[in-house]
Amino acid sequence: MTKTKVLISGASVAGPVLAYFLHRDGYDVTVVERVPKLRDSGYAVDFRGQALDILEEMGILAEVREHDTKMRGTTLVDERGVETGRLPAEVFAGELEVPKRDLTRILHRVTADDVAYVFDDSISALTRHASGVTVEFERSAAGEFDLVFGADGVYSKVRQLTFGPHTGMLRHLGLSGVGFSTANHIGLDRGGVLQHTANTAIYLVGLGAAERLTVSLSFATASPALDRCGRDEQEAAVRAAFSGHAWEAPRLLEAMSEADDFYFGSSCQVHLDRWSCGRIALVGDAGYCAAPTSGMGTSQALLGAWTLARSLASAGGDHTTAFAAYEAELRPYVTENQVKGRQAATMFGGEAISAGSQPTTS
Ligand SMILES: Cc1cc2nc3c(=O)[nH]c(=O)nc-3n(C[C@H](O)[C@H](O)[C@H](O)COP(=O)(O)OP(=O)(O)OC[C@H]3O[C@@H](n4cnc5c(N)ncnc54)[C@H](O)[C@@H]3O)c2cc1C
């Protein structure tokens, strides 16, 4: 019997997890990833609730636990760096927290023998027809697939090609920020330090005194427009937001310019009325990002991929029934996480945004 041929765009969290379960259920799976090699993201991600059961079902929970950051909590400081309080570890580290690069490597390793990975490429066009989807790529030859999944993050190409421009689907949480690593000059050992003012936040994380310090500088913004600008303009915006700030700010702004792992991004949520269209469906941040401030993005990507694969299995491969079941089951969980994401944005310099606010343009 011919296997159902599926294409997944994105090899971070949702993509490889979906690939794992679909391969297990007998699908012929290809994953296309835009970057040339696995990302080496400096920040850590955490797992909560059912996400841990999914790692266990994949047989990788013990291995993921080996990378536990074992964070001890976060110290809150005022503008001069004087301690004002402490947050317990689970606020930012959930039930288990690991560096994202380790998670991505493990997810890739458990799927690499069974799934065809194509790095350094992207879907460029999708043409839907009754029996499948014709996919064109930027570099590879075009191909025919029975189903296509977008696991390609907040600025998903699959979503853009299927549902239209990002405008109107992204809800900006009034917050943008830069992330990079630098020498751990304060010797922060398995702990975080958070300083937030009305419009800015400095969040420092040290996974060990001998490890590099992970720095996040965030500030209030009116839109995510800076995401599309070049590094010079992004750095200038960060400098303007932190100008006149004392404590570690001057030293960190200097380190930012030298960082070779500079990352800039705005805190945005993805809101769509539906997560599928014909034979194409979205999973993880691409379909329903809750924003980094929710602390639920990784758990949601895992649960989303698992629910989608299970819905396809329960529906005997009937994608229309499966996609409807996937959405009906997952949407209440996503709605809850998105409320958390909006509420927590204020802690990192974002504006208080009401639960009912409308998507903004990018
Ligand atoms: C700074 C920061 C801190 C965070 N902290 C936490 C945290 O503490 N806890 C937590 O749970 N979550 C956190 N998150 C969120 C978490 O990383 C995401 O929610 C999670 O990674 C979502 O996984 P995903 O696979 O859906 O999407 P992503 O991880 O965004 O992956 C998308 C993948 O698609 C690829 N891609 C993009 N475009 C294309 C294309 N055209 N073609 C092919 N591939 C493409 C990308 O290269 C990437 O590999 C944080 C995020 C950021 C940015």
The ligand as an ORCA input file, in Angstrom:
! r2SCAN-3c Opt
* xyz 0 1
  C      13.574     34.593     23.424
  C      12.552     33.498     23.562
  C      12.354     32.906     24.800
  C      11.425     31.865     24.949
  N      11.249     31.293     26.146
  C      10.386     30.262     26.274
  C      10.215     29.605     27.521
  O      10.841     29.964     28.517
  N       9.345     28.573     27.580
  C       8.650     28.153     26.508
  O       7.892     27.177     26.599
  N       8.772     28.754     25.318
  C       9.613     29.806     25.176
  N       9.751     30.429     23.974
  C       8.859     30.043     22.875
  C       9.258     28.750     22.227
  O      10.613     28.823     21.774
  C       8.310     28.488     21.058
  O       6.977     28.645     21.474
  C       8.490     27.107     20.503
  O       9.817     26.952     20.059
  C       7.520     26.886     19.360
  O       7.980     25.833     18.558
  P       7.593     25.741     17.021
  O       8.272     24.524     16.529
  O       6.128     25.881     16.861
  O       8.194     27.050     16.340
  P       9.678     27.610     16.303
  O      10.467     27.116     17.450
  O       9.560     29.066     16.093
  O      10.298     26.948     15.013
  C       9.951     27.298     13.714
  C      10.971     26.656     12.780
  O      10.557     26.902     11.436
  C      11.676     27.329     10.700
  N      11.196     28.137      9.568
  C      10.755     29.422      9.579
  N      10.407     29.781      8.334
  C      10.606     28.716      7.541
  C      10.424     28.488      6.155
  N       9.982     29.440      5.329
  N      10.714     27.261      5.669
  C      11.193     26.274      6.498
  N      11.404     26.444      7.807
  C      11.102     27.658      8.320
  C      12.520     28.111     11.685
  O      13.862     28.220     11.255
  C      12.370     27.235     12.922
  O      13.316     26.193     12.940
  C      10.666     31.452     23.809
  C      10.870     32.056     22.570
  C      11.794     33.075     22.443
  C      11.983     33.702     21.095
*
